[in-house]
Amino acid sequence: GRVHPGIPCRALAGAMAAKGQDASARQVLLSLRESAPDAPEINVQLARLAAKRPDVTEAVRYYRNALYAAGTSERSSTRTFSPSSRPCRIGMS
């Protein structure tokens, strides 16, 4: 896929979801989650998409991940990766 350095992936996923492109948004978020599985923002967006399908089991799992990660990130003083600012790769690999 192509890299779009001006488009943060989380913003792109949000725009895709707002346009009803839930499957594409989910793929972008899952890609981000590979690098940052404990990012609360990513897990919440994935939970919302799962709830829309509706996949209650998956939604609950992602919401729990988000809540757990939010609690642990508050205790951590530094973050080494910012998934919201990562350049976005568009297209299938």
Backbone hydrogen bonds, N-H to C=O, Kabsch-Sander energy under -0.5 kcal/mol:
donor,donor_aa,acceptor,acceptor_aa,energy
2,R,90,I,-1.9
4,H,88,C,-3.4
7,I,4,H,-1.8
9,C,86,R,-1.5
12,L,8,P,-2.3
13,A,9,C,-2.9
14,G,10,R,-2.2
15,A,11,A,-2.3
16,M,12,L,-2.6
17,A,13,A,-2.5
18,A,14,G,-2.2
19,K,15,A,-1.4
20,G,17,A,-1.5
21,Q,16,M,-3.0
22,D,20,G,-1.1
25,A,21,Q,-2.5
26,R,22,D,-2.7
27,Q,23,A,-1.9
28,V,24,S,-2.1
29,L,25,A,-2.5
30,L,26,R,-2.8
31,S,27,Q,-2.0
32,L,28,V,-2.1
33,R,29,L,-2.7
34,E,30,L,-1.2
35,S,31,S,-0.7
35,S,32,L,-1.0
36,A,32,L,-1.5
39,A,36,A,-1.8
43,N,39,A,-2.1
44,V,40,P,-2.5
45,Q,41,E,-1.9
46,L,42,I,-2.5
47,A,43,N,-2.3
48,R,44,V,-2.4
49,L,45,Q,-2.1
50,A,46,L,-2.4
51,A,47,A,-2.4
52,K,48,R,-1.6
53,R,49,L,-1.0
53,R,50,A,-0.6
55,D,50,A,-3.3
56,V,54,P,-0.5
59,A,55,D,-2.6
60,V,56,V,-2.7
61,R,57,T,-2.0
62,Y,58,E,-2.5
63,Y,59,A,-2.6
64,R,60,V,-2.6
65,N,61,R,-2.3
66,A,62,Y,-2.4
67,L,63,Y,-2.6
68,Y,64,R,-2.8
69,A,65,N,-2.6
70,A,66,A,-2.5
71,G,67,L,-1.8
72,T,68,Y,-1.9
73,S,69,A,-2.7
74,E,70,A,-1.3
75,R,71,G,-0.7
76,S,72,T,-0.9
85,S,82,S,-1.5
86,R,83,P,-0.6
88,C,4,H,-1.5
88,C,7,I,-0.8
90,I,2,R,-3.6
90,I,88,C,-0.6
